Amino acid sequence: MNARKPWLKNYLEDVPHEINLADHSSVIDLIEESFQAYPNRIAIESMGHSRLATASLISCLRILPLICKL
């Protein structure tokens, strides 16, 4: 186990421990590309109960500016 990064032990086998950001112009670019590549995967999970698919999260993020204007 990595003492500085104990959360790594909880990563699934195919989840990389490091991300190469050199391939992306920004973190937002990385996130948007990931959302487009994996729209049906779970984006948010809370203790195994609450789940939100990536496509649903994208929809929520798109309407957020409209809600903030209310």
Backbone as CSV, one residue per row, in Angstrom:
resi,resn,N_x,N_y,N_z,CA_x,CA_y,CA_z,C_x,C_y,C_z
1,MET,0.840,-1.190,0.000,0.000,0.000,0.000,0.878,1.244,0.000
2,ASN,0.452,2.236,-0.722,1.149,3.509,-0.770,0.703,4.347,0.429
3,ALA,1.605,4.612,1.361,1.264,5.344,2.588,0.834,6.781,2.311
4,ARG,1.358,7.375,1.234,0.995,8.761,0.905,-0.338,8.846,0.170
5,LYS,-0.757,7.756,-0.457,-2.005,7.729,-1.223,-2.785,6.453,-0.884
6,PRO,-3.311,6.362,0.332,-3.976,5.122,0.756,-5.240,4.797,-0.038
7,TRP,-5.839,5.778,-0.718,-7.056,5.551,-1.491,-6.808,4.666,-2.716
8,LEU,-5.557,4.581,-3.162,-5.246,3.795,-4.350,-5.623,2.325,-4.185
9,LYS,-5.623,1.824,-2.977,-5.978,0.416,-2.753,-7.436,0.144,-3.099
10,ASN,-8.265,1.188,-3.181,-9.675,1.030,-3.502,-9.984,1.171,-4.989
11,TYR,-8.984,1.518,-5.786,-9.188,1.677,-7.230,-9.430,0.310,-7.873
12,LEU,-10.298,0.261,-8.867,-10.486,-0.954,-9.645,-9.212,-1.226,-10.433
13,GLU,-9.040,-2.444,-10.872,-7.807,-2.836,-11.563,-7.487,-1.979,-12.782
14,ASP,-8.513,-1.610,-13.553,-8.265,-0.884,-14.805,-8.213,0.636,-14.636
15,VAL,-8.267,1.117,-13.403,-8.199,2.561,-13.146,-6.740,2.946,-12.916
16,PRO,-6.205,3.847,-13.750,-4.804,4.235,-13.574,-4.600,5.044,-12.296
17,HIS,-3.429,4.913,-11.714,-3.096,5.662,-10.498,-2.634,7.076,-10.821
18,GLU,-2.234,7.304,-12.037,-1.769,8.618,-12.478,-2.465,8.979,-13.790
19,ILE,-2.678,10.253,-14.031,-3.284,10.733,-15.272,-2.284,11.641,-15.973
20,ASN,-2.083,11.400,-17.258,-1.183,12.238,-18.050,-1.964,13.453,-18.553
21,LEU,-1.771,14.588,-17.932,-2.494,15.800,-18.320,-1.879,16.493,-19.529
22,ALA,-0.726,16.031,-19.978,-0.068,16.652,-21.131,-0.895,16.498,-22.405
23,ASP,-1.765,15.500,-22.439,-2.604,15.264,-23.612,-3.841,16.165,-23.649
24,HIS,-4.030,16.984,-22.627,-5.237,17.814,-22.508,-4.852,19.271,-22.262
25,SER,-5.663,20.169,-22.797,-5.363,21.592,-22.625,-5.751,22.101,-21.236
26,SER,-6.664,21.378,-20.562,-7.085,21.772,-19.221,-7.747,20.575,-18.538
27,VAL,-8.004,20.707,-17.263,-8.720,19.658,-16.544,-10.144,19.552,-17.077
28,ILE,-10.737,20.674,-17.419,-12.084,20.667,-17.993,-12.101,19.872,-19.294
29,ASP,-11.074,20.056,-20.127,-10.949,19.298,-21.371,-10.894,17.798,-21.075
30,LEU,-10.141,17.415,-20.087,-10.031,16.013,-19.687,-11.391,15.463,-19.262
31,ILE,-12.101,16.212,-18.431,-13.406,15.769,-17.931,-14.417,15.659,-19.071
32,GLU,-14.469,16.675,-19.936,-15.410,16.644,-21.051,-15.132,15.463,-21.981
33,GLU,-13.869,15.204,-22.254,-13.508,14.072,-23.108,-13.925,12.751,-22.459
34,SER,-13.728,12.641,-21.167,-14.114,11.424,-20.444,-15.624,11.232,-20.454
35,PHE,-16.377,12.321,-20.270,-17.838,12.237,-20.301,-18.322,11.758,-21.660
36,GLN,-17.711,12.270,-22.728,-18.110,11.872,-24.077,-17.735,10.420,-24.362
37,ALA,-16.609,9.984,-23.856,-16.137,8.623,-24.107,-16.920,7.574,-23.316
38,TYR,-17.434,7.942,-22.140,-18.098,6.979,-21.259,-19.436,7.505,-20.744
39,PRO,-20.390,7.832,-21.638,-21.648,8.456,-21.203,-22.532,7.569,-20.334
40,ASN,-22.390,6.262,-20.413,-23.269,5.366,-19.665,-22.646,4.809,-18.391
41,ARG,-21.455,5.258,-18.085,-20.810,4.795,-16.850,-21.277,5.643,-15.668
42,ILE,-21.076,5.111,-14.487,-21.445,5.831,-13.271,-20.449,6.957,-13.043
43,ALA,-20.962,8.183,-12.892,-20.105,9.346,-12.663,-19.951,9.629,-11.176
44,ILE,-21.021,9.395,-10.426,-20.998,9.670,-8.992,-21.662,8.502,-8.268
45,GLU,-21.008,8.033,-7.230,-21.567,6.974,-6.402,-21.241,7.320,-4.959
46,SER,-22.239,7.222,-4.099,-22.039,7.560,-2.699,-22.286,6.330,-1.834
47,MET,-21.231,5.751,-1.357,-21.287,4.605,-0.455,-22.128,3.465,-1.029
48,GLY,-22.082,3.325,-2.357,-22.774,2.231,-3.012,-24.267,2.408,-3.181
49,HIS,-24.806,3.567,-2.843,-26.258,3.751,-2.899,-26.707,4.730,-3.978
50,SER,-26.284,5.955,-3.904,-26.716,6.964,-4.858,-25.803,6.923,-6.068
51,ARG,-26.402,6.804,-7.247,-25.605,6.728,-8.467,-26.140,7.718,-9.486
52,LEU,-25.248,8.293,-10.235,-25.612,9.215,-11.296,-24.763,8.885,-12.504
53,ALA,-25.416,8.543,-13.608,-24.688,8.210,-14.836,-24.061,9.471,-15.403
54,THR,-22.995,9.288,-16.135,-22.273,10.415,-16.726,-23.188,11.272,-17.588
55,ALA,-24.031,10.647,-18.413,-24.939,11.405,-19.275,-25.895,12.265,-18.441
56,SER,-26.365,11.743,-17.321,-27.248,12.507,-16.440,-26.504,13.664,-15.797
57,LEU,-25.266,13.435,-15.421,-24.451,14.492,-14.831,-24.229,15.613,-15.842
58,ILE,-23.982,15.253,-17.091,-23.797,16.255,-18.143,-25.044,17.116,-18.263
59,SER,-26.214,16.489,-18.247,-27.471,17.232,-18.329,-27.614,18.189,-17.155
60,CYS,-27.272,17.732,-15.967,-27.352,18.591,-14.773,-26.405,19.778,-14.887
61,LEU,-25.201,19.528,-15.353,-24.218,20.606,-15.469,-24.621,21.631,-16.524
62,ARG,-25.332,21.192,-17.560,-25.775,22.115,-18.608,-26.851,23.057,-18.116
63,ILE,-27.731,22.585,-17.217,-28.795,23.469,-16.738,-28.383,24.268,-15.509
64,LEU,-27.263,23.940,-14.917,-26.811,24.642,-13.708,-26.722,26.164,-13.903
65,PRO,-26.147,26.671,-14.996,-26.110,28.133,-15.158,-27.499,28.767,-15.201
66,LEU,-28.460,28.050,-15.766,-29.829,28.573,-15.814,-30.437,28.646,-14.425
67,ILE,-30.183,27.637,-13.619,-30.711,27.609,-12.244,-30.061,28.708,-11.414
68,CYS,-28.791,28.936,-11.604,-28.068,29.950,-10.830,-28.589,31.368,-11.118
69,LYS,-29.153,31.565,-12.309,-29.688,32.884,-12.659,-31.028,33.175,-11.999
70,LEU,-31.701,32.140,-11.479,-33.016,32.340,-10.857,-32.919,33.111,-9.565
